[in-house]
Amino acid sequence: MNPLAELRVALVLATSTGGVGRHVAAVASGLSARGARVAVFGPQATNERFGFDASGVTRFRPVEVGARLRPASLAKSAGATLRLRALVKGADIVHAHGFRAALVSALALSRTRAGGLGRRPAFVITFHNAMSGSDFRRAALLRVMRRLARAADAVFVVSPDLAADIEDSERALVAAPVRAPERDPAATRRALEIHDDAAVVLAVGRLHRQKGFDLLVRAATRWPTGRRVVVAIAGDGPQRAALASLIEERGVDVRLLGDRSDIADLLQVADVVAMPSRWEGWPLAAGEVLAAGRPLVASAVGGLPELVGDAAKLVPPEDETALAAAIMRFLDNAELAGEYGLRAIKRATQLPTDDDVVAQLLACYGSFAGTS
């Protein structure tokens, strides 16, 4: 008999449009394929984006975990706590992904832990991002993170800075998606209306201050006169209007492509990929860039230096001058770009796979559920 057939796992997440949602979707699929009974609890909008229930194997129930730590969101989270408390009854494992999901899950399990609802599930947390904002805000939220970690039975973190912040945590394995291109590069360039003589700098991610795309727009003002470079940013988010205004103000050829499902195609036409983030955990987009064999310029923040190894040019965060110079080094030196493309492919083969991720989690879950 498959020992996982009776293992009931509840995966909890807040609003996500990127890496956390993709990670949870892969985990849910992998656990289900190995016989676990998996349910995902999170916002309906996140389910619509990642299709947790599309296979018919994973069960999804909407729980509107507040996306921000503001009064209205916290009020919504109170309702989410009550709903989640009822939904996780009977689970063996409750695994929360991210700070807000961990907070709601801890509150939902608090009465269970006190014996109010009978046998309690094991509580596991994966922290995917460090806290941002003012020093005061970061310090306050870090205290809450540490309290949540102490309440959990196991804690995973995705990057070395988080490991330094959270004692008794284990580094989480995170696998990047590998997607095959569907069009040839010439067709993609035509669709984007990019001339054959223009170099392409690609960036991918949510249009949020975290990603540093404003720095990339400013870097675009530093290209040599007469050099034809198109910057394409794939993604959407709250900074779209501000970025559009900055692009117009600076008069640079930076194109906001919106939310895209053809990232693999876009990577094939990129001469360089830029990731000028102000902070990161273990960004799946970087792994996807490496697997595509593209030269990458990235900020030396969070888990990025460890993720990319020697397969990318790292620059200080908030330094648009260094960002522009590193991009131009690749655009001006095809041999160097080719060398880093080969390094990228090699590094991608060394990164965790979906099977590695699921094996790590099953070892953890089994220690609580008696299946290992």
N, C-alpha and C positions, 0 to 999 in steps of 0.2 A: 504493500500500500504506500502510496506517495505521502510522506510525512507532512507535505505542505498543503495537502488537500483540505485540511481543516483549519489552516492558519488564516485568520481573518485580519486583514490589514486595512486600516483607514489612513489615507493620505490626505493631508490638509494643506491648502495653500490660499494665499490672498490673490488679489488682482495681479495678473501677469500677462505681458505681451511678448516676452522673450525667453531668456535662458531658463528661468525657474520653471515656467510652464512646460517647456520642451523636456526638461529633465524629469519632471514628475510624470509626464506622458510616457516617456521611455521606461521609467521605473514601473509604472502601472502595467504596461504591456509585458515587460519582462517577468514580473512577479506572477501575473496571470498565466503566462505561458508555462510557468513551472508549477502550476497547480494551486497557488494561493487564491483566496477569495478576496478580491481587492475592491475597495470603494474609494472614490475620490470626492472630497467635499471642498467646495470653493465657489467663487462667483460664477453665475451663469455665463457672463461675457467671456470668462476664461475658458469655460467648457466649449463655447461656440468657436473659440479660436483654435483650441488644441484637440477637440473631439475626443475627450476622455471616454465617452460612452459610445463612440461611433462603431467600435468593434462588436458591441453587444456582450463582451466578456467582462469589462470593467463597469461597475455600477457607479453612477454619478448622482449626487444630490446637491442642489444649490445651497450654499451657505455664504451669505454676502459679508465676507470678512472685510472690514473697512480698509481702504487702501492708504489712508493717511491718518496720522495721529492728531486729528482735529476734533473739536467737540461733536460735530455732526457725524463724523466717521466713528468716533468712540460710542456714540449712542447706537449706531447701526451694529457695532461689534457686540454690544450687550445683547441684542436680539440674536446675533449669530452664535453667541456663547450658549444661550438656552437651547437653540436648535441643535447645535453640535453635541451638546450634552446628551440629548435624546438619541441622536444618530449613532454615536459611538458605543452605545450600550451593546455588549456582547462582542466587541472587537478584542482581539488579542494584542494588537499593536496599534497605537496612534502615532503616526509620523508626521510632524509638522515641518513644513518647508518655508523658512523665512521668519523674520521677527514677528510680524503681525499674526501670522498663522500660529506661531508658537504661543503668543500671548493669549489668543482666544482659546487655543487648545488647553493650555494650562488652567485657565479659569473654568473651562468646561469639565475638566477632570478633577477639580479641587474637591468637590463633594464626594466623588467616587473614592478619592484617596483617603477621605476621612471616614469612609465606610458607609456613606449615605446611600449609595446606589449599588452596593454589593461589590463583587470582584472587579478590580480595576485593570484596565489594559496597561501594558508597558508603554511608556511615553518616550518617544525619540524625537530629537530636533536636528534639523540641518540648517545652519545659518549660512546664507548665501552672500550676504553683503555686510560690510562694516557700516557703522552709523556715520551719517554725514551731518553737516551743519556747523553751528558755532561750537566753540570748545565746551560751553556750558551744556548745550543740547547733547553733544556726543557723550560727555561724561555721565549725564543723567540716564541716557538710553543704555549706555554700557552697564550701568548698575542694574538696570532691569534685565538686560541680556544675561548677566551673571546669575541673577536670581532665577530666571527661567532655566538656565543650565543646571543649577543645583536641584531644581524640581524634576528634572528629566532623568530617565534611567540610562540614556546614552545620548551623546551630543556629537554631531559631525560638523566640521567647518570646512569651507572650500579653499581657503587661502592661508598663507603663513601669518599674515597680520591678524586674522581672526583667531588663529591658534594661539598667538601670543596673548590675546585678550581673554580667551576662555580657557581656564584650566580644565584638565581632565577631558579634553575633547580629542576626537580622532579626525584625521584628515579624510574628508569625503572624496571618493572617486566620482568624477563627473566626465561623461563622454560627450564629445561633440557630434552633432549630426553630420552624416556624410550623404550629400545629395548630388546626383549626377545631373550635368547640364542637359537641357532639352533642345537647345538651339545652337547653331554654330556661331562663333564670335562675330562674324560679319553681319549676320542677321540681327544680332543683339545691338550692334553699333548702329545699324540702320534704324532700328526701332527707337533708339534713344536719340537719333539725329546727331550723332557724333561723327565728324569728318575723319577720314582715314589718317590725316596727318596730326591729329590731336592725341596727346597722351591722356590717359584716364587715371584719376585718383579716386578710388572707391572708399566709402565709409558706410558701415551698416550698424543700425541700432536705433533705439528709441530716441526721439528728439527731446532730450532732457539734459539739463545742465551737467549731470554726471558724465555724459559721453563726450563733452568738450568740443562739440561741433562748431561752436562759435570760434574756438581757437583755430580750427581748420579753415574757416572762412577768412580769418585774419591772415593766416599763413598764405592763403591764395593771393594776397596782395604783394607777396614777396617773390613771385616767380620772375625770372629774368625777362626783360623787355623783349617782346617778339616771340616768346615761347608760348606755344598753344597748349594749354592744359585745361581739361574739363574735370571738375570735381563733382562727383555724383554721390549723393547721400540717400541711402535707402532706409526708410523708416518713417514713423509718424510719432507725434507726441505733443506735449504742452508747449514746447519751444518753437513750434513751426512758424508762427507769426513773427516772433522775435528774430529768428534766423532769416526769414524772408526779408525783413526790414534791413537787417545787417548786410545781406547780400546786395540789396539795391543800393544801400549807402556806400558800400565799398566798390561797387561796379565790377564784380568778379564773376567768372563763369562757374558758378556753383549751382547745381540743379538738385532740388528737393524732389525725389522720385516718389515719395509717399510709401505706404506699406506695400511690400513686394513679396511675391511667392516664387520669384525666379532668381534668388540669390546665387545659385550655382551658375546660372547663365551670366550674371553680372560679374562674378569673379573671373570668368574666362576672358573678359575684355579689360580687366583692371591691370594697368602697368604697375601700380602700387596700391596697397590697401593701407589706410590710415586708421588708427584707433587712439585718438588723443584724449583718452578718458581721464577724468579727475580722480575717480576711484573705481575699482573693479573687484570682484571676487575671483571667480574662475570662468571668464566669459566664453560661452560656447562658440560665439562668432569667431574668436581667435583660432580655436581648433579647426573650424571649418575653413578658414583662410589657409592655415598650414596644409590641410589635406588637399586643397586646390593647388598648392605649390606656388602661391603668390608672394612676392616680396612684401613684408609687413613692417610698418613703422608704428610703434606703440609707446604709450606712456609707461614709465617704470613705476607702476602702482599696483597694490594688492597682489593678486596671484599671477599677474601677467608675466613678470620676469621668469618665474619658475615654469609657467606654462610654455612659453616660447623657447626657453633655453637660449642657444646661440643662433636661432633661426629667424630673428627679427632685429631690427635696429630699435633700441630703446632710447627714449628721450625723456628729459625731466617733465613732469606735469606742469601745465600752465605756461609753457615756454613755446610760443608760436614761432620764434626765430629758429630754435633748434628743430622744431617740427618741420618747417619749410626746408631747412638745409638737408635734413635726412631724406625727405621725399625727393628733392632734386638730385641727391647723390645717386639714387636708384634710376631716376629718369635720364640722367646724363651718362650712366655707365651700364650698358646692357650686360656686360660680363659679370659685374657685381650683382645685378638683379637676378641673372641666371643662377649664380652661385647660391644666393639666398633662397631662390625658388627650390633648389635641390635640398638645401638644408631644411626647408619647411616640410617637404614631403617626408624626409627622414624623421624629423621630429614628430610628425603626425602619427607615424607607425609606433611611436613609443608611448603615446597617450592612452588612457584607459578606454576600454570598449564598453558597450552596453552590458555585455556578459560580465565584465569585471565589476561593474557597478552593482548589478543584481547579486552577484556572489558575495560582495562585501555586506550588503544589506541582509541577505539571508543568514549569514553567519551571525550578525548582530541580533536579528529577530529570533533566530533559533535558540540563542542563549537564554531568552526570556520565555519562549514558548515550548521549550523541550523538544525541538526538532533538530538539534545538532549534537 
